[in-house]
Amino acid sequence: MSPGIIVFAHGSRIESANQAVREVAARLALTGSFDHVETAFLELGQPDLEGAVARLASRGVRRIVVVPYFLTPGLHLERDLPRIVADISNKYSGLEVNVTPPLDGHPALVQVLLDRARAALS
């Protein structure tokens, strides 16, 4: 069974912002040829992380990678996410859940900023 990927975002009252995260996750699934990709939201969006894990577990996925769609570490990633993952791990025995670092520090971010700046200046 291939692993599951969960793109984990904060969530927004503006549904189009939540939909944008879902679209990124769909592109990730296609580009990475991942069979099992879900989105999850900390708040203000559905499903929450436990709901996304339940979807993947119901398909037989036993290994899950949570990719925080957050720019920098902060209270949610330092406090809330580890607590939620610990609760999920206690609930689902035999399920491996790993969390990647947030987007901050990835070398591609400089290129994104450069692209945005150049586009604005042209």
Secondary structure, 3 states (H helix, E strand, C coil): CCCEEEEEECCCCCHHHHHHHHHHHHHHHHHHCCCEEEEEECCCCCCCHHHHHHHHHHCCCCEEEEEECCCCCCHHHHHHHHHHHHHHHHHCCCCEEEECCCCCCCCHHHHHHHHHHHHHHC
